[in-house]
Amino acid sequence: MQQVPHTPHVQVSAVSDGAFLLDIREPDEWSAGHVDGSLHIPMGQVPARMDEIPQDCRVVVVCRSGHRSARVTEYLRQHGYDVVNLDGGLVAWQAAARTLTGPVI
């Protein structure tokens, strides 16, 4: 039986203020609210824009709830990136009273 890979994740409380965040949500979701300073690359554009994602630091991949970002995290891991998925996504981020730019998601 083939093993399912374990997607590494990080809790909101463990994300430092200087962490590199990759937001893979769609443009309308990004406009509704995002973490200031995060890099926005919609999920479907990640393969074509991987050169914009740093390989010299850990990348925290985020979406609204953590499901889509888990898929992107696995994809980037397969290509040698040091990445983790934000557990609970921006819903958890907001619930932890972390700052978002724009209106509430």
BELURQUI-V191674 format. One record per residue. SS is DSSP state (~ for helix, > for strand, _ for the rest). D_FIRST is the distance of its C-alpha to the first C-alpha in whole Angstrom. Layout:
# BELURQUI-V191674
ss->{SS,SS}
d_first->{D_FIRST,D_FIRST}
This chain:
# BELURQUI-V191674
ss->{_,_,_,_,_,_,_,_,>,>,_,~,~,~,_,_,_,_,_,>,>,>,>,_,_,_,~,~,~,~,~,~,_,>,_,_,_,_,>,>,_,_,~,~,~,_,~,~,~,~,~,~,_,_,_,_,_,_,>,>,>,>,_,_,_,_,~,~,~,~,~,~,~,~,~,~,~,~,_,_,_,_,>,>,>,>,_,_,~,~,~,~,~,~,~,_,_,_,_,_,>,_,_,_,_}
d_first->{0,4,6,9,13,15,18,21,24,28,30,33,35,34,35,38,41,40,37,36,34,33,33,31,33,35,39,40,38,39,43,42,42,40,40,43,42,38,37,37,34,33,29,30,32,30,29,32,34,32,35,36,33,34,32,35,34,31,31,30,29,30,30,32,29,26,24,25,26,22,21,24,23,19,21,24,22,20,24,25,26,27,26,25,25,28,27,29,30,34,34,34,36,39,38,39,42,41,43,42,45,46,46,43,40}
